[in-house]
Amino acid sequence: MKINAAHIAGAAGAALGGVLAGRAAAFRPEKHEISSAKDVPLDENKIVRDMSDLIRCKTVTYRDHSLEDRAEFDKLEALIHERFPKFHEAAPVEKLGRNGFLYHLKGEKNDKPTVLMAHYDVVPADETNWDKPAFEGIVQDGVLWGRGTLDTKGTFCSILEAAEYLIGEGWRPEQDMWFSFSGEEEIDGDTCKDIVSRLEELDVKPALVLDEGGAVVDGVFPGVDKSCALVGIGEKGSINLKFEMEGKGGHASTPPSKTLLGRLSQAVVNIEKHPFPGQYTKETEEMFDTLGREAGFGWRIIFANMWLFRPIIEFASKFVGGELNAMFRTTSAVTRMEGSPSYNVLPPNPFFGVNVRAMGTDTIDSVTDRLGALADDKDIRISLVGGMNPSITSDTSCPEYEKLAGVIRATWPEAVVSPYLMMACSDSRHYCRITDRVYRFSAMEMSKEERAMIHGSNEQIPIDKLIKTVQFYVRLMKVC
């Protein structure tokens, strides 16, 4: 028989197909023992009343501190002392920074302490777009309305409720437990940084830090029809850069052949035409490995063979954009542009601003250099408005991560627990200075509609979800 190139190609294709299918067949979910969750007999009326009153404390923060109502912050401080007396008796508090509370609950040991975090400040609310007032803590049809219910007075309240309940039952933690509450997270304030500095002074090296981040969500991964509990093990850095030019301005009736704003616009086009190269970080790799195993067979052929399909996915994500693209590369978005306030005046000092979400090996310096080269105009001045590099990646092979995952599975047994890369920024990044076990998980089930309410209109939380969050923290504190 005469063998030609077509026969060889066919045989090679069949062999490759067999390898891909075989790897997909073996690419199955890992088995995890899910402990049966004991009922936690909570006082639900108390929790709802406390949460409603916390919402009524209008702890809105602004970069211009003169706009803040300090009386509202004082009201919240008095409220938590009143509603959680056992906790305050057992855990001395130290006030740090502008709005920080650091509580210390002593355990039997102190070599593997836990830090539980939340922030109690909130963003402003344009109540003209709300169906119910944003700061009245209204409860209706099993739902509690108000700014901060999801971000993050819900977890703030739940941590306090869990601690108050357990201390009332005579519980004492096995290890020291620290409670880190900031009141200026929404404005990237220094309070959490000050808290971490204090823990450094005390030589506290946390074995586990838990802050806001992922949640129990549906429909977030292709081919997976189960709920997913996403635990952020790293977060992108956020960098703001300003690109500006200086000129003489003048009347628009006699413009130069190339205006300053036109040259800046060309720089924008250059930047958007050349996305950052793809990176397959540990966070994304672990997410694809965990959730890919839960997908249908067709999808598993892809996820079990990322060595072959990853370049294709990375390439396609450049054109798709959105979350898929953000998983694989540093992103840049032009968010500001300013020229002249008048149509007939040439702007003397136009600029545009870029927000970069850096990941992997990208840093403030490398991002600035790359975008400057792409702008390709020696007269454009680039300045750093503010920024932070990507966080370190937290360990997922340690007992503390397994404890956290086990409590999540006990509380939401239908959910698949998976690491992921957090696109947004949180206060928890400051803790990366003192530990590599920082996890970002908002202990709530959130629908797509509820996630859209964060920083938006009609923020609300169903009461049953709030109660489950308290139950989660009760279980977590018991095992830490």
C-alpha positions, 0 to 999 in steps of 0.5 A: 500500500502506498503511504502518502502525506494524507495518510500520515496526517490522518493517522497523526490526527487520530492519535492526537484525538485519542490522546485528547479524549483520553486526557479528558476522560481522566480529567475528573473532579477531585473527591472531597469529604463534606462534613454534615453541617450542624444547625446553628440556632441563631436569633434571626430577629436580632440579626435582622434588627442589628443589620438594619440599624447598621445600614441606618448608620450613613458611613459614606466615605469620600476622598474629600473628608470634609464631606463625611458625616463623622456623627454617623461613624460615631453612631456605628461605633456606639451601636456595635458596643451596645449590640455586641457586649459579650464580644467587646468584653472578651476582645479588647479593641484598639482604634487605629488610623482614621476609622479602624478597629482591631479586636484581639480575642485570645485563644489557647495558642497564638502561633497560628492566628486568624484575621477576619476582615470587613469594611463598614464604610460604603459608597454614596447612593444616588437615591433618585435611582433607588426603589426604596431609601438607601439608608433606612434598613427597610425589610420587606418580603424577606429582603433587607434593603440598603447601601452596604448590605452586600459590600460589606456591612453584611459580612461585618455584621455577620462576623460580629454576630457569630463571635457574640453567639459563640462567646455567649456559648462559652466558646474560646478559640483554639488560636488567637483571633484578630478582627480587622475592620476598616472604615475607609476601604472604599476610598483606598484609605490607609486605615488597613495599612495602619492595622497591618503595621500594628500587627507587624509591631506585635509580631503577629504572623497570620495563618489565615486572613479572610476578606471580601472577594469571590462569592457563591455564584452561578454561570461563571464558567463555561460548561459548568452548571453547578454553583461555584464558590470562588476564593480569591488567592490573588488580586490584580494591581490597579494603576492610574496613569495620566497622559498629557500635552502642553501647548499654546491653545488658541482659536480653533479657526486656525488649527495646526495640522495635528492638534494636541488632542488629535495626537493624544487620540492617536496614542489611545488608538495605539494602546487599544490596538496592542493589548498586553500579552497573555499570561497564564498565572497560578490563580487562573491555572488553578481555577481552570484545573478545578472548574474544568473538571466539573464541565461536560466532556466536550469542554473537558477536552479543552480544559484537560489539554490547556497545553494545546488550547491555551494559546487559542483561548488567549488569542480569542479572549483579546477580541471577546474582551470582558472577564475572559480577557481579564483572566489572561492578561493585564488590561488597560482602559481609557477612562478619562479624556479632557480637552477644551470647554469650548468648541472654538478654543484649542485646549492648551493642556489636554490629557487622557487617563488610563486605568490598568489592572496589572497581573502576573509579572507586570508592574507599575514600571513595566506598564508605564514603559509599555504604554509610553512606547505605544503612545509613541509621541515624545511630547506626551508626558506620562505621570503616575496618579496612583497605583499598586502592583499585583498581590502575591499568590496565596498558598492553596496547599496548606491546612488553612485553605483546606479548613476554609474550603471545608467550611464553605462546602459544609455551608453550601454543599452544592457548590464547587470551591475553586481558587480564582484571580480577583479583578478588583482590589481590596484591603486584604492586599496589605496583609500580603506583607505579613502572610501568604495565606490571604483569601478573598471570599464574601461568604454569600450566595449572589445572583448576577442581579445582586452582584450588579447592585454592588456600588449600584442601585437597590442594593439588598440582601435576602434575609435567608442569605444573611443568616447563612453568612452568620452560620458560615462564620460560626463554623469557621471560627470553630475550626480556626 
